[in-house]
Amino acid sequence: MRPVFLRRGLSAAALAATAVLAGCASDAPTKAEIEAARVAAEAAEIAARTPPRIRLNQSVADAAAVYMAFSRDMAALEGGFTNPEQIQAALRRGAAYDPEQISRGLVAYASILALQSPEFVSGVRSLADDQENRERIVARIVADPSYASTLPGAESAAGLVMATLSDDINALGRAANSIENDAYAIQAPYDPRRPWGIAEVSNREARLEAAKARSAQIVRPAAEEAARLFAAAHSGGGALPVSGAPRKPPYPPAVVNGLALAALAALGYAGENARANTDALQFDRVSQGCLTMSKLNLFQCLAASRPNYEDMFCLGRHIVRDLATCSRGAAMPAPIVTVSDVTPADPPAPAAAPIIITPTPPAAAPQPITISPAPAPVTPPRPAPSVTERLNTQPARPPGG
């Protein structure tokens, strides 16, 4: 993508100096006029060397607010439903997201977290001592977002991003465990909720169509939360209560793009007139593809579900857990599998001195003992798997497949 630059013209001081000199073209300038021109020129030079203030457009803060609010809302869900309507209400909340919007919000939130690192903000700005340098760095970031990961302070910023997102993802995982385990617990004969838990979901087709309709809606951010994130992005670091140890590269896709977006903001090149660059950097193929497939799995799950406890499973698996899985895949490093070194066998012990044993007369041969064969074990027939178990173990297929 082509970079979008902010061109600054001559400063007011430089224009004033030009006007003074132009007005004195016919007459010899006085000492005061010469001094004024010199001061104006110095001010213009200093202004050119001073990086512009941090600029991040409002749409990035809005996207971040949507992701953060939805993620934490889903993490607040837990098992222990007391009636079917509670399950349906949770499904309506969980289905109300557009995969692309949540994916873009993940990167946007990562960028605002990166801007909470004073080391990263000051490190990036220290390289941009003049307009030409700033434009050169911006062009490199736009051409290759991973370049931002090499800038001073990037390890500190990445640590903040990944630690904060990891906490949110782990909270989602705990919520998913609670809901899925409750879907099994409610089926037990001793659970007082069993009568309605195994009863069929009422109005099944309508609740599936409602989930599809809510999935296409674009969520508006909470104004207060968006304003808080917008202010934090422009604070220069430390406005949000986040922490995390520095992390070395390589970084996962959402973190790479988040650092790039934050670096542009630190240089003053992510404002309202730079939406082309900031919109492009919020695209993350990993999380968007994962969340889109999650929606298809949710619809398939709801189409197959009949008893209420299976709707509980659909909620835990294909809304809460999938959100955690997709966020982890885009923002957390892949697990590293290590194999320990080969340990050499101990050397053989030296041969011991021979021991002479005097033979003794053989004992009388024992009488043979007859052992009757044990009866073959009888394997009880395995009950047919429930719909929930099939959904949990079989690969999902797109609707109509």
LONU-621072 format. One record per residue (C-alpha): residue number from 1; residue in three letters; x, y, z. Coordinates in nm, 4 decimals, decimal comma. Each point is the difference from the previous one (the first is absolute). Layout:
<sites>
SITE  pos  code        px        py        pz
SITE  NUM   ala         X         Y         Z
...
</sites>
This chain:
<sites>
SITE  pos  code        px        py        pz
SITE    1   met    0,0000    0,0000    0,0000
SITE    2   arg    0,1110    0,3560   -0,0673
SITE    3   pro    0,0943    0,2104    0,2992
SITE    4   val   -0,2122    0,2951    0,0977
SITE    5   phe    0,2175    0,2897    0,1154
SITE    6   leu   -0,0793    0,3152    0,1953
SITE    7   arg    0,1723    0,2874   -0,1772
SITE    8   arg    0,0766    0,2987    0,2162
SITE    9   gly    0,0613    0,3293   -0,1771
SITE   10   leu    0,2166    0,2800    0,1224
SITE   11   ser   -0,0575    0,0796    0,3630
SITE   12   ala   -0,1579    0,3278    0,1020
SITE   13   ala    0,3404    0,1211    0,1118
SITE   14   ala    0,1580   -0,0765   -0,3362
SITE   15   leu   -0,2800    0,1786   -0,1828
SITE   16   ala    0,0447    0,3009    0,2246
SITE   17   ala    0,3711    0,0088   -0,0767
SITE   18   thr   -0,0701   -0,0161   -0,3721
SITE   19   ala   -0,2447    0,2874    0,0277
SITE   20   val    0,2502    0,2135    0,1920
SITE   21   leu    0,2739   -0,0532   -0,2555
SITE   22   ala   -0,2365    0,0587   -0,2909
SITE   23   gly   -0,1227    0,3246    0,1512
SITE   24   cys    0,3573    0,1229    0,0422
SITE   25   ala    0,1157   -0,0859   -0,3506
SITE   26   ser    0,0166    0,3636   -0,1026
SITE   27   asp    0,1509    0,1304    0,3210
SITE   28   ala    0,2927   -0,1289    0,2035
SITE   29   pro   -0,1300   -0,2129    0,2889
SITE   30   thr    0,0511    0,1277    0,3490
SITE   31   lys    0,1776   -0,1987    0,2696
SITE   32   ala   -0,3348   -0,0810    0,1602
SITE   33   glu   -0,1343   -0,1358   -0,3263
SITE   34   ile    0,3100   -0,2114   -0,0568
SITE   35   glu   -0,0269   -0,1416    0,3511
SITE   36   ala   -0,3683   -0,0745   -0,0452
SITE   37   ala    0,0716   -0,1849   -0,3252
SITE   38   arg    0,2762   -0,2014    0,1708
SITE   39   val   -0,2232   -0,0993    0,2913
SITE   40   ala   -0,2803   -0,0974   -0,2369
SITE   41   ala    0,2346   -0,2157   -0,2073
SITE   42   glu    0,1309   -0,1773    0,3110
SITE   43   ala   -0,3550   -0,0615    0,1204
SITE   44   ala   -0,0911   -0,1489   -0,3361
SITE   45   glu    0,3023   -0,2295    0,0101
SITE   46   ile   -0,0821   -0,1169    0,3534
SITE   47   ala   -0,3611   -0,0636   -0,0995
SITE   48   ala    0,1133   -0,2141   -0,2925
SITE   49   arg    0,2144   -0,2114    0,2321
SITE   50   thr   -0,2741   -0,0448    0,2627
SITE   51   pro   -0,2253   -0,3018   -0,0593
SITE   52   pro   -0,3690    0,0828   -0,0218
SITE   53   arg   -0,2271   -0,0983    0,2839
SITE   54   ile   -0,1436   -0,3503    0,0174
SITE   55   arg   -0,2933   -0,0418   -0,2368
SITE   56   leu   -0,2373   -0,2974   -0,0154
SITE   57   asn   -0,3371    0,0313   -0,1703
SITE   58   gln   -0,3241   -0,0585    0,1858
SITE   59   ser   -0,0971   -0,3059   -0,2062
SITE   60   val    0,2890   -0,1981    0,1497
SITE   61   ala   -0,1120    0,0791    0,3542
SITE   62   asp   -0,3587   -0,0910   -0,0932
SITE   63   ala    0,1070   -0,3383   -0,1402
SITE   64   ala    0,2125   -0,0727    0,3079
SITE   65   ala   -0,2896    0,0868    0,2307
SITE   66   val   -0,2310   -0,2462   -0,1796
SITE   67   tyr    0,2503   -0,2861    0,0255
SITE   68   met    0,0868    0,0651    0,3640
SITE   69   ala   -0,3634    0,0328    0,1112
SITE   70   phe   -0,1127   -0,3152   -0,1847
SITE   71   ser    0,2937   -0,2089    0,1196
SITE   72   arg   -0,0520    0,0949    0,3628
SITE   73   asp   -0,3763   -0,0437   -0,0242
SITE   74   met    0,0469   -0,3577   -0,1220
SITE   75   ala    0,2611   -0,0677    0,2685
SITE   76   ala   -0,2574    0,0986    0,2622
SITE   77   leu   -0,2344   -0,2854   -0,1024
SITE   78   glu    0,0000   -0,3160    0,2088
SITE   79   gly   -0,1927   -0,3202    0,0525
SITE   80   gly   -0,2759   -0,0483    0,2539
SITE   81   phe   -0,2927    0,1058   -0,2191
SITE   82   thr   -0,3293   -0,0256    0,1874
SITE   83   asn   -0,2440    0,0056   -0,2916
SITE   84   pro   -0,0018   -0,0263   -0,3807
SITE   85   glu   -0,0515    0,3736   -0,0496
SITE   86   gln    0,3355    0,0736    0,1640
SITE   87   ile    0,1662   -0,2231   -0,2599
SITE   88   gln   -0,1806    0,1725   -0,2860
SITE   89   ala    0,0861    0,3444    0,1354
SITE   90   ala    0,3693   -0,0965    0,0129
SITE   91   leu   -0,0213   -0,1359   -0,3554
SITE   92   arg   -0,1512    0,3261   -0,1218
SITE   93   arg    0,2861    0,1960    0,1611
SITE   94   gly    0,2653   -0,2334   -0,1360
SITE   95   ala   -0,1330   -0,0183   -0,3555
SITE   96   ala   -0,0129    0,3795   -0,0382
SITE   97   tyr    0,3365    0,0586   -0,1629
SITE   98   asp    0,1375    0,0306   -0,3506
SITE   99   pro    0,3213   -0,2065   -0,0467
SITE  100   glu    0,1753    0,2717   -0,1993
SITE  101   gln   -0,0829    0,2679    0,2574
SITE  102   ile    0,1337   -0,2065    0,2918
SITE  103   ser    0,3129   -0,0929   -0,1958
SITE  104   arg    0,0757    0,3631   -0,0804
SITE  105   gly   -0,0696    0,0946    0,3591
SITE  106   leu    0,2599   -0,2482    0,1220
SITE  107   val    0,2766    0,1748   -0,1977
SITE  108   ala   -0,1294    0,3443    0,0956
SITE  109   tyr    0,0042   -0,0931    0,3683
SITE  110   ala    0,3531   -0,1386   -0,0400
SITE  111   ser    0,1150    0,3332   -0,1448
SITE  112   ile   -0,1396    0,1994    0,2931
SITE  113   leu    0,1641   -0,2409    0,2437
SITE  114   ala    0,3319    0,0491   -0,1827
SITE  115   leu   -0,0363    0,3767    0,0403
SITE  116   gln   -0,0048   -0,0554    0,3775
SITE  117   ser    0,3745   -0,0714   -0,0162
SITE  118   pro    0,1941    0,3256    0,0544
SITE  119   glu    0,3147   -0,1818   -0,1183
SITE  120   phe   -0,1603   -0,0761   -0,3357
SITE  121   val   -0,1572    0,3430   -0,0494
SITE  122   ser    0,3185    0,1891    0,0853
SITE  123   gly    0,2173   -0,2512   -0,1862
SITE  124   val   -0,1940    0,0410   -0,3239
SITE  125   arg   -0,0108    0,3778    0,0288
SITE  126   ser    0,3731    0,0198    0,0684
SITE  127   leu    0,0691   -0,1266   -0,3538
SITE  128   ala   -0,2155    0,2654   -0,1672
SITE  129   asp    0,2117    0,3107    0,0456
SITE  130   asp   -0,1236    0,1667   -0,3168
SITE  131   gln   -0,2808   -0,0188   -0,2522
SITE  132   glu    0,2004   -0,1990   -0,2539
SITE  133   asn    0,0943   -0,2636    0,2583
SITE  134   arg   -0,3582   -0,0309    0,1189
SITE  135   glu   -0,1292   -0,0539   -0,3501
SITE  136   arg    0,2704   -0,2571   -0,0683
SITE  137   ile   -0,0936   -0,2019    0,3125
SITE  138   val   -0,3709    0,0256   -0,0762
SITE  139   ala    0,0573   -0,1249   -0,3555
SITE  140   arg    0,1944   -0,3018    0,1308
SITE  141   ile   -0,2727   -0,0875    0,2519
SITE  142   val   -0,2728    0,0282   -0,2624
SITE  143   ala    0,1972   -0,2178   -0,2428
SITE  144   asp    0,0926   -0,2564    0,2679
SITE  145   pro   -0,1884    0,0219    0,3332
SITE  146   ser    0,2506   -0,2355    0,1659
SITE  147   tyr    0,2602    0,2788   -0,0216
SITE  148   ala   -0,1707    0,1624    0,3011
SITE  149   ser    0,0987   -0,3065    0,2037
SITE  150   thr    0,3662    0,0990   -0,0391
SITE  151   leu   -0,0405    0,3548    0,1303
SITE  152   pro    0,1286    0,1008    0,3464
SITE  153   gly   -0,2346   -0,1057    0,2795
SITE  154   ala   -0,1916   -0,2529   -0,2136
SITE  155   glu    0,0782   -0,2851    0,2409
SITE  156   ser   -0,1461    0,1983    0,2893
SITE  157   ala   -0,3148    0,0833   -0,1974
SITE  158   ala   -0,0429   -0,3595   -0,1186
SITE  159   gly    0,0256   -0,1175    0,3601
SITE  160   leu   -0,2847    0,2286    0,1054
SITE  161   val   -0,2168   -0,1103   -0,2921
SITE  162   met    0,0510   -0,3725    0,0422
SITE  163   ala   -0,0284   -0,0034    0,3806
SITE  164   thr   -0,3264    0,1951   -0,0052
SITE  165   leu   -0,1553   -0,2039   -0,2803
SITE  166   ser    0,1138   -0,3227    0,1675
SITE  167   asp   -0,1882    0,0935    0,3176
SITE  168   asp   -0,3165    0,0680   -0,2001
SITE  169   ile    0,0352   -0,3226   -0,2002
SITE  170   asn    0,0516   -0,2088    0,3146
SITE  171   ala   -0,3128    0,1546    0,1523
SITE  172   leu   -0,1955   -0,1064   -0,3098
SITE  173   gly    0,1363   -0,3522    0,0339
SITE  174   arg   -0,1173   -0,0243    0,3603
SITE  175   ala   -0,3471    0,1212   -0,0972
SITE  176   ala   -0,0192   -0,2568   -0,2814
SITE  177   asn    0,0988   -0,2807    0,2379
SITE  178   ser   -0,2691    0,1064    0,2451
SITE  179   ile   -0,2755    0,0032   -0,2630
SITE  180   glu    0,1014   -0,3227   -0,1756
SITE  181   asn    0,0357   -0,1898    0,3281
SITE  182   asp   -0,3442    0,1217    0,1039
SITE  183   ala   -0,1438   -0,1361   -0,3243
SITE  184   tyr    0,1095   -0,3465    0,1153
SITE  185   ala   -0,0835    0,0489    0,3682
SITE  186   ile   -0,3612    0,0946   -0,0676
SITE  187   gln   -0,0619   -0,3423   -0,1576
SITE  188   ala    0,0750   -0,1853    0,3260
SITE  189   pro   -0,3007   -0,1673    0,1686
SITE  190   tyr    0,0695    0,1810    0,3271
SITE  191   asp    0,0077    0,3500   -0,1582
SITE  192   pro   -0,3299    0,1746    0,0815
SITE  193   arg    0,0216    0,1864   -0,3324
SITE  194   arg   -0,0055   -0,3218   -0,2028
SITE  195   pro   -0,3738    0,0082   -0,0901
SITE  196   trp    0,0277    0,3250   -0,1920
SITE  197   gly    0,3643   -0,0587   -0,0959
SITE  198   ile   -0,0865   -0,3062   -0,2091
SITE  199   ala   -0,3226    0,1510   -0,1313
SITE  200   glu    0,0022    0,1168   -0,3617
SITE  201   val    0,0848    0,3607   -0,0781
SITE  202   ser   -0,3131    0,1945   -0,0761
SITE  203   asn   -0,0320    0,1725   -0,3368
SITE  204   arg    0,3283   -0,1457   -0,1278
SITE  205   glu   -0,0203    0,1334   -0,3551
SITE  206   ala   -0,0750    0,3549    0,1094
SITE  207   arg    0,2915    0,0132    0,2456
SITE  208   leu    0,2373   -0,1211   -0,2763
SITE  209   glu   -0,1217    0,2666   -0,2432
SITE  210   ala    0,0307    0,2629    0,2715
SITE  211   ala    0,3611   -0,1036    0,0643
SITE  212   lys    0,0801    0,0379   -0,3703
SITE  213   ala   -0,1622    0,3421   -0,0156
SITE  214   arg    0,1833    0,1261    0,3090
SITE  215   ser    0,3304   -0,1245   -0,1416
SITE  216   ala   -0,0262    0,2431   -0,2910
SITE  217   gln   -0,0520    0,3070    0,2183
SITE  218   ile    0,2794    0,2525    0,0497
SITE  219   val    0,0419    0,0798    0,3689
SITE  220   arg    0,0337    0,3611    0,1069
SITE  221   pro    0,2701    0,0644    0,2612
SITE  222   ala   -0,0873    0,1332    0,3414
SITE  223   ala    0,0826    0,3712   -0,0209
SITE  224   glu    0,1597    0,0131    0,3438
SITE  225   glu    0,2271   -0,2995   -0,0641
SITE  226   ala    0,1035    0,1248   -0,3443
SITE  227   ala    0,0833    0,3421    0,1459
SITE  228   arg    0,2101   -0,1604    0,2741
SITE  229   leu    0,2007   -0,2036   -0,2499
SITE  230   phe    0,0394    0,2993   -0,2316
SITE  231   ala    0,1428    0,2075    0,2865
SITE  232   ala    0,2289   -0,2844    0,1080
SITE  233   ala    0,1391   -0,0316   -0,3539
SITE  234   his    0,1016    0,3668    0,0021
SITE  235   ser    0,1421    0,0016    0,3529
SITE  236   gly    0,3516   -0,1063   -0,0963
SITE  237   gly   -0,0198   -0,3116    0,2171
SITE  238   gly   -0,1177   -0,1205    0,3364
SITE  239   ala   -0,3642    0,1130   -0,0105
SITE  240   leu   -0,1387   -0,3565    0,0121
SITE  241   pro    0,0760   -0,2316    0,2946
SITE  242   val    0,1897   -0,2611   -0,2015
SITE  243   ser    0,3343   -0,1673    0,0537
SITE  244   gly    0,2121   -0,2731   -0,1509
SITE  245   ala    0,3601   -0,1078   -0,0372
SITE  246   pro    0,1737    0,0807   -0,3312
SITE  247   arg   -0,0448   -0,2624   -0,2727
SITE  248   lys    0,2479   -0,0676   -0,2757
SITE  249   pro   -0,1050   -0,0517   -0,3631
SITE  250   pro   -0,1262   -0,1660   -0,2085
SITE  251   tyr   -0,3515    0,1149    0,0790
SITE  252   pro   -0,3383   -0,1389   -0,1131
SITE  253   pro   -0,1983    0,1865   -0,2693
SITE  254   ala   -0,2267    0,2140    0,2194
SITE  255   val    0,2960    0,1173    0,2078
SITE  256   val    0,2056    0,0864   -0,3104
SITE  257   asn   -0,2812    0,2138   -0,1423
SITE  258   gly   -0,0776    0,1495    0,3389
SITE  259   leu    0,3614    0,1145    0,0416
SITE  260   ala    0,0000    0,1440   -0,3531
SITE  261   leu   -0,3194    0,1935    0,0633
SITE  262   ala    0,1348    0,1293    0,3324
SITE  263   ala    0,3261    0,1099   -0,1630
SITE  264   leu   -0,1878    0,2003   -0,2627
SITE  265   ala   -0,2000    0,1658    0,2763
SITE  266   ala    0,3151    0,0838    0,1958
SITE  267   leu    0,1362    0,1723   -0,3093
SITE  268   gly   -0,3224    0,1934   -0,0527
SITE  269   tyr   -0,0983   -0,1929   -0,3141
SITE  270   ala   -0,3121   -0,1880    0,1154
SITE  271   gly   -0,2423    0,2918    0,0296
SITE  272   glu   -0,3342    0,0549   -0,1657
SITE  273   asn    0,1591    0,0649   -0,3403
SITE  274   ala    0,1974   -0,3260    0,0177
SITE  275   arg   -0,2969   -0,2387    0,0083
SITE  276   ala    0,1249   -0,1845   -0,3090
SITE  277   asn    0,3066   -0,1203    0,1916
SITE  278   thr   -0,1699   -0,0675    0,3327
SITE  279   asp   -0,2872   -0,1905   -0,1623
SITE  280   ala    0,2418   -0,2199   -0,1945
SITE  281   leu    0,2054   -0,0817    0,3109
SITE  282   gln   -0,3082   -0,1145    0,1912
SITE  283   phe   -0,0555   -0,2864   -0,2441
SITE  284   asp    0,1109   -0,3306    0,1534
SITE  285   arg   -0,0589   -0,3068   -0,2131
SITE  286   val    0,0566   -0,2479    0,2848
SITE  287   ser   -0,2630    0,1216    0,2451
SITE  288   gln   -0,2514    0,1017   -0,2658
SITE  289   gly    0,0075   -0,3407   -0,1665
SITE  290   cys   -0,0207   -0,1773    0,3351
SITE  291   leu   -0,2951    0,2066    0,1229
SITE  292   thr   -0,1845   -0,0435   -0,3306
SITE  293   met    0,0325   -0,3776    0,0269
SITE  294   ser   -0,1117    0,0213    0,3632
SITE  295   lys   -0,3246    0,1630   -0,1130
SITE  296   leu   -0,0674   -0,2836   -0,2448
SITE  297   asn    0,0640   -0,2521    0,2767
SITE  298   leu   -0,2372    0,1876    0,2319
SITE  299   phe   -0,2799   -0,0060   -0,2558
SITE  300   gln    0,0558   -0,3705   -0,0660
SITE  301   cys    0,0033   -0,0697    0,3726
SITE  302   leu   -0,3261    0,1859    0,0584
SITE  303   ala   -0,1622   -0,1718   -0,2996
SITE  304   ala    0,0845   -0,3440    0,1448
SITE  305   ser   -0,0724    0,0845    0,3639
SITE  306   arg   -0,3313   -0,1136    0,1471
SITE  307   pro    0,0107   -0,0136    0,3817
SITE  308   asn    0,0865    0,3111    0,1969
SITE  309   tyr    0,3262   -0,1439    0,1296
SITE  310   glu    0,1271   -0,0227   -0,3572
SITE  311   asp   -0,0630    0,3705   -0,0494
SITE  312   met    0,2176    0,0497    0,3085
SITE  313   phe    0,2730   -0,1965   -0,1720
SITE  314   cys   -0,0325    0,2079   -0,3190
SITE  315   leu    0,0403    0,3165    0,2065
SITE  316   gly    0,3080   -0,1208    0,1850
SITE  317   arg    0,1759   -0,1596   -0,2946
SITE  318   his   -0,0806    0,2090   -0,3063
SITE  319   ile   -0,0287    0,3446    0,1548
SITE  320   val    0,2088    0,0279    0,3155
SITE  321   arg    0,2686   -0,2603   -0,0678
SITE  322   asp    0,0325    0,0827   -0,3685
SITE  323   leu    0,0517    0,3675    0,0834
SITE  324   ala    0,2843   -0,1041    0,2308
SITE  325   thr    0,1451   -0,2378   -0,2588
SITE  326   cys   -0,0111    0,2514   -0,2856
SITE  327   ser    0,1507    0,2779    0,2114
SITE  328   arg    0,2734   -0,2311    0,1238
SITE  329   gly    0,0875   -0,1127   -0,3509
SITE  330   ala    0,0393    0,3593   -0,1204
SITE  331   ala    0,1606    0,1630    0,3030
SITE  332   met    0,1952   -0,2689    0,1850
SITE  333   pro    0,3139   -0,1825   -0,1177
SITE  334   ala   -0,0337   -0,3576   -0,1152
SITE  335   pro    0,0988   -0,2549    0,2652
SITE  336   ile    0,3580   -0,1228   -0,0223
SITE  337   val    0,0581   -0,3726    0,0296
SITE  338   thr    0,3458   -0,0973    0,1246
SITE  339   val    0,1655   -0,3391    0,0065
SITE  340   ser    0,2599   -0,0700    0,2652
SITE  341   asp    0,3521   -0,1002   -0,0971
SITE  342   val    0,0902   -0,3677   -0,0240
SITE  343   thr    0,1425   -0,1232    0,3308
SITE  344   pro    0,2779   -0,2571   -0,0526
SITE  345   ala   -0,0419   -0,3314    0,1782
SITE  346   asp    0,2135   -0,0655    0,3068
SITE  347   pro    0,3221   -0,1869   -0,0815
SITE  348   pro   -0,0056   -0,3699    0,0889
SITE  349   ala    0,1271   -0,0851    0,3465
SITE  350   pro    0,3329   -0,1838    0,0202
SITE  351   ala   -0,0238   -0,3780    0,0167
SITE  352   ala   -0,0050   -0,1323    0,3561
SITE  353   ala    0,2182   -0,2861    0,1219
SITE  354   pro   -0,1530   -0,3423   -0,0707
SITE  355   ile   -0,2030   -0,1528    0,2830
SITE  356   ile    0,0183   -0,3765    0,0400
SITE  357   ile   -0,3273   -0,1546    0,1181
SITE  358   thr   -0,0074   -0,3577    0,1273
SITE  359   pro   -0,2916   -0,1814   -0,1592
SITE  360   thr   -0,2673   -0,1383    0,2317
SITE  361   pro   -0,2100   -0,3100   -0,0609
SITE  362   pro   -0,3055    0,0788   -0,2128
SITE  363   ala   -0,3254    0,0366    0,1915
SITE  364   ala   -0,2964   -0,2145   -0,0770
SITE  365   ala   -0,1927    0,1192   -0,3022
SITE  366   pro   -0,3182    0,1899    0,1024
SITE  367   gln   -0,3391   -0,1395   -0,0926
SITE  368   pro   -0,1565    0,1754   -0,3010
SITE  369   ile   -0,2710    0,2492    0,0821
SITE  370   thr   -0,2991    0,0248   -0,2298
SITE  371   ile   -0,1468    0,3510   -0,0433
SITE  372   ser   -0,3432    0,0360   -0,1532
SITE  373   pro   -0,0205    0,2746   -0,2625
SITE  374   ala   -0,1719    0,3182    0,1165
SITE  375   pro   -0,3294    0,0791   -0,1671
SITE  376   ala    0,0255    0,2508   -0,2827
SITE  377   pro   -0,0987    0,3511    0,1088
SITE  378   val   -0,3353    0,1172   -0,1212
SITE  379   thr    0,0133    0,3492   -0,1514
SITE  380   pro   -0,3273    0,1857    0,0529
SITE  381   pro   -0,1403    0,1604   -0,3140
SITE  382   arg    0,1002    0,3682   -0,0359
SITE  383   pro   -0,2972    0,2355   -0,0057
SITE  384   ala   -0,0522    0,2029   -0,3135
SITE  385   pro    0,1762    0,3381    0,0221
SITE  386   ser   -0,2176    0,3009    0,0665
SITE  387   val   -0,0201    0,2875   -0,2436
SITE  388   thr    0,2238    0,2012    0,2303
SITE  389   glu    0,2699   -0,2684   -0,0071
SITE  390   arg   -0,0217   -0,0233   -0,3780
SITE  391   leu    0,0362    0,3759   -0,0299
SITE  392   asn    0,2979   -0,0147    0,2329
SITE  393   thr    0,1884   -0,2726   -0,1835
SITE  394   gln   -0,0923    0,0198   -0,3680
SITE  395   pro    0,1367    0,2582   -0,2422
SITE  396   ala   -0,2489    0,2687   -0,0876
SITE  397   arg   -0,1299    0,0456   -0,3523
SITE  398   pro   -0,1209    0,3260   -0,1513
SITE  399   pro   -0,3781    0,0301   -0,0231
SITE  400   gly   -0,1372   -0,1698   -0,3059
SITE  401   gly    0,3143   -0,2128   -0,0290
</sites>
